[in-house]
Amino acid sequence: MKSATTQQGFSLSSLFVLITACAALVAGFTPLVRRAFQGDIDGLALSLAMVSGFLVGGLIGGIVGMLQIRSWLAAPLGAAAGALVGVASGLIALMPPDALGASAMAMLIGSGLVVAVALLHRRING
C-alpha cells in the first residue's frame, strides 16, 4: 500500500531556485539583446558565436566528462553542459566592452541570489 505522503514533482522552493537562476542569466544577457535589437550586432556574427561556442563547448565537455567519470552517461552529459556553457561564452564574447561591467555585476548579484534561495530551499526541505 502506498503512503499518502508520497511527493511527486518538484517543491515550490525548487521552482524558486530555478526562476532565480534564469533571472540572473536574463539580467546578464540583457545588454547584448538590447544592442542586437538596436542593430549594433550583426545577426551572422551572433549566429557564428553561438554555433562555434556550442561546438567547441560540447567537444570539451564531452572529453572532460569521458575522462573524469567512467560511465556511459558521463560523456553525453558533459557534452550537453559544455554546449550550454559554450553558447553562453559565445554570447559574452560579443558583448561590447562598455556593457561588460553591468552584465558581470548583474550576474554576480544574481548568482548570490541563487545561492541564498538554494540555502533557503535546503533549510526548508531538509
Steps between C-alpha positions, in 0.01 A plus 500: 500500500632844408552765762282810478803724551676399178614815321524515124659779300697795624431711805414868475837597644674300223303703249618820666864389465446435129322832443777688682768336284309586182455860614875532564576378147241729344638798691852420382408471132262797488763750374588267212136447404434874517790571264391223266152652469654843439692353208847544651575126480489312174275193488768297323757580770249407768422169331867416445585576862219279628570210263876504557448522877255210482741279301818580690329493841328171417827344387690611809214401731475157341872438534509617861192292586653193339832541680369591844221249552517156341132462423312475171287801598789728601610600148152600373424691820839670484442588135157645579632709788799611294275598209287718727804666651647540151191679369508732802870572451442567130236756591721661762781524243275728293421723795625855444774603745292778654222253587722235661507666841122529530452147371758354737348685796150377413622140472700529824204631696274242336742221594493618859121489490508147359724387786278673757181346359667157479604526865144590595378205294734268684396638836129463420519154345770359721 
